[in-house]
Amino acid sequence: MKWSEGLSNRMSNIIRRYIDHMKFGAYMAFSFITFLHVLLVPFFLSLYIWLFNLYNECFTKEALDGLGDFNIGGQIIQTVKYADDLY
């Protein structure tokens, strides 16, 4: 074996190990990002739904705050939050 062949083999081994480490690093980064998506997306989705419902409750309360009782067909309705409360 010539000196240049030994050097070439050593360089190819170094490059191969470097590429293997880079592949492993990319795999770990992808796994971590996937883990965060699986963990955080349902959390933020449920938080969004909760905040949306809270906003709707506050909006409904503010909209009906100045209204008095309703008299429909001789029946007095004191609290109306939703349209189906009238029936």
C-alpha positions in Angstrom: 0.0 0.0 0.0 1.3 3.4 -1.0 1.4 6.3 1.3 -1.1 8.2 -0.8 -3.6 5.3 -0.7 -3.3 5.2 3.1 -4.0 8.9 3.3 -6.9 8.6 0.9 -8.4 5.8 3.1 -8.0 7.9 6.2 -9.6 10.9 4.6 -12.5 8.9 3.3 -13.0 7.4 6.8 -13.0 10.9 8.4 -15.5 12.1 5.8 -17.7 9.0 6.2 -17.8 9.5 10.0 -18.5 13.2 9.6 -21.4 12.4 7.2 -22.7 9.8 9.6 -22.7 12.3 12.5 -24.5 14.9 10.3 -27.1 12.3 9.4 -27.6 11.5 13.0 -27.9 15.2 13.9 -30.4 15.8 11.2 -32.4 12.7 12.4 -32.4 13.9 16.0 -33.5 17.5 15.0 -36.3 16.1 12.8 -37.4 13.8 15.7 -37.4 16.7 18.1 -39.4 18.9 15.8 -41.9 16.1 15.3 -42.2 15.6 19.0 -42.9 19.3 19.6 -45.6 19.3 16.9 -47.3 16.2 18.5 -47.0 17.8 21.9 -47.8 21.4 21.3 -50.3 21.5 18.5 -53.1 19.9 20.6 -52.3 22.2 23.5 -52.5 25.4 21.4 -55.6 24.1 19.6 -57.4 23.5 22.9 -56.2 26.9 24.2 -57.6 28.5 21.1 -61.0 26.8 21.5 -61.1 27.8 25.2 -60.3 31.4 24.5 -62.8 31.5 21.7 -65.6 30.3 24.0 -64.5 32.7 26.7 -64.6 35.6 24.2 -68.1 34.5 23.1 -69.4 34.4 26.6 -68.0 37.9 27.4 -69.4 39.3 24.1 -72.8 37.8 24.7 -72.9 39.2 28.3 -71.9 42.6 27.1 -74.4 42.6 24.3 -77.3 41.6 26.5 -76.2 43.7 29.5 -78.4 46.7 28.7 -81.5 44.8 27.7 -84.5 44.3 29.9 -87.0 41.5 30.1 -88.7 40.3 26.9 -92.5 39.9 26.7 -93.3 37.4 24.0 -96.8 36.0 23.7 -97.7 37.0 27.2 -94.7 35.1 28.6 -91.9 37.1 30.3 -88.4 35.9 29.4 -85.8 37.3 31.7 -82.6 35.8 30.5 -81.8 35.3 26.9 -78.3 34.1 26.0 -78.9 32.1 22.8 -81.5 32.2 20.1 -82.9 28.8 21.1 -83.7 30.1 24.6 -86.8 31.8 23.2 -88.6 28.5 22.5 
